[in-house]
């Protein structure tokens, strides 16, 4: 159902925690690819400790981000695509069924966010308050263009967003 692409740099232990949490809490079929890189031999050694313990994962050592990402996208064959970064951990089961049904039927929904919830009210990356928007529908749908500055008006996040593959892949393929 979902292709997952994870971005990781210098954080093999955090990546391992993410992968373990996916195994435990993501209750759907998925394939995983990891685009990783490291800045020192010590960080390389960290990845090497568990790189081969998960042969079902497609591991790509980053040499040129744009080309490497587009290469991974060419392997995505499922209906949905989720991007993650290595410092995320799933702490409870993710229930997809009802949400995906709404997502499939409502083409006005750009993506599903696993990182945003009603309690998110501060954008740490910009150091500004980011008040939750006005929600509609059963699944907390909001108009991102009308949301406050910060996390709520940033729809193309790669840290826990799920997109329709047939929409996002051609878009990314065109980007430089």
Secondary structure, 3 states (H helix, E strand, C coil): CEEEEEEEECCHHHHHHHHHHHHHHECCCEEEEEEEECCCHHHHHHHHCCHHHCCCCEEEECCCHHHHHHHHHCCCCCCEEEEEECCCCCCCCECCHHHHHHHHHCCCCCCEECCCCCCCCEECCCCEECCCCCCECCCCECCHHHCCCCHHHCCCCCCCEEEEHHHHHHHHHHCC
